Amino acid sequence: MRSFNEISASDSGISAIDCGLIHETSLADALKSGRLNWAGLDSFSAEPLTTPNRWQGFSNVILSSHIGGVSDASHIRMGTVTAPNILAALQQPALEDGVSFQSK
């Protein structure tokens, strides 16, 4: 496991499904200092997230409400929507440098 102090400028971001697993103060410091360019967070060490909170004012943080495991119906719908997208993506040529461009 790496510390946020070990992150270099070449590290671009972090997507944390369970923010409770990371040290939020260290993450905030890394984002403020520029050691980390962005973060996407889905859940937090204290929920529900209240206002004010530490993430307000960050233009490089995307927050999503913690909605994992909502219902059986939502899981079925996620699968039926996602599966065709995965199959379509597998039919595309390999990505060049991790970037995909759609031709018109």
Sequence and secondary structure as in RCSB ss.txt:
>XXXX:A:sequence
MRSFNEISASDSGISAIDCGLIHETSLADALKSGRLNWAGLDSFSAEPLTTPNRWQGFSNVILSSHIGGVSDASH
IRMGTVTAPNILAALQQPALEDGVSFQSK
>XXXX:A:secstr
   GGG  TT  EEEES GGGS HHHHHHHHHHTSS EEEES  SSSS  SS TTTT TTEEE    TT  HHHH
HHHHHHHHHHHHHHHTS   BTTB     
